[in-house]
């Protein structure tokens, strides 16, 4: 990890490995803020970006446990605007969906929705002006706005990374009658002791916020996966300001399901360890073991594999409800186990849970759209250390 700092790939790195419920290795390397000569610390606060998704999906599944939502329900039963959404046909014409978007589609990325930064559908570029990426728009406003765009493809016919979990987050608000931030706090953050995880960073904690480096901000309408890759290949690794698109002080509006949370490596470890434990931590249960088994089973038919994001395949993996799931260890090209699950964020945050080995691993830095693979090095280091 220090080598990545020495080469200038990352300003600072924080890692954590746990096995059988105990932290066995944790380290901080380099700088939380390089220009200020502020060292990386264990309590550094990171922008989690898409590592928000597994948290939101876990919260939604607690409502399934209460019989208040079903995976097979049409999304339009909760968000009526999605009942009139069209799909983009092969000839470019708008057509009726062959079936409704289901709740499970939102979390498994089979809804037909897309992201603005992906290059493989005309709908992606349409989303460049979506309110979802406007921090002044509320979650309700942003999701209502999404319903005016066509689907990039028919529901259930492709796995395609998307804004679906933002829609799932709004569904949580409708089902619960509460703001998303309140639901996450009451059902996950407070019971798990995740004291630094929220959609804001209070003024007193802001000195702990890690500075952002890397390529252009992924939430900007002009940023695409192709342009980000080209910038990385040119060696672009600038300090960047993401305060307008991922603000620390806008919790009244900046609440999302697909990105938006801030948190520490220690807080995310508590969430991941709860998942590894089958839904409980320190004597407090937040979700059932069988519900988590359902979440972390593969929900993607063989015909829709391999998974692929922005032209890069995720070989050996299927997808559950909010997280990738290892199905063929050899194809993943990294040590692990069948059933291992986890996800990453756009600013190079990453976690995995290996139920077979009772292992949890986390890698945190703040490097926007990095195509380097330090998480694979961390996995190799962690798994080679097993000596049973």
C-alpha angles and dihedrals in degrees: 000000000000089000090062088055093045091052091050093243091125131016092216141353135201122192137181132185124186132181129189090358097306128105106240099174136014130164144172122208132185125343139340085198113012097191092051091045088235109155123229109264135193090247096050113138117229135193101243099197107176094007080079087074100072090049093052093046091051090052092050091051091058086066090053087056089055093050092246097119136018129208091231094054117113110249088228089067086072101023106035094189089073090062091077099043115129128212127229109246126215090261093051094256121128113248137176116268113258088228136002123272106260127212090248090055091062094058097035094048095239096115098102091246120125143188127256093236096058116097104205103084135045087227091066093066090046088064091062089097096041117134089229089084094046108095091204092063120087122235090253092052092045095050094043086054093051090060091068092066124081122245115261090226141353116293113264096013100096141020104236127165108240155149089276094116090056086059089047089054091056089048087058089056092050094047095044100036087225136103114268092242091056093049093050092047096048098040102035120003100049097041091046096044093241092159098168100043117104145110089268141040112226115229093253092057099044095094085067094056113115116234118244125240137168135059132347118312109274093218094060112105092233095055117100132172091248095052091046091053091050091050091050091049089052089055096250108167108153133160104255136193115230096165093113096053098032103029125186094212109044105085091139090069111004099083118127140163100218099045139349109093124121121205149145128254088247093055093048090049089058090053093046093046089052088056091048090051092055097258106321137088130187091351095310119113118205101168137009125264094233091050090056091048088055091048094050098044117100111267097179120099115233091247090065095052143137100056115229134188122188093342095311116112122219096215119199094019135108124186133245129184103311101341140066116249126209113237103161115028094194092057092051088064092219135087114267143104138271106268096031110142140184145115145227141228132233092250092056103269115146140176138177137186121204108193093186094056093031088233132148122190132185134184120186133184135130108243115135115228097348115177092194115111109222090145089068090053090049091050091050091049093048098046095045088057093064108110110169 
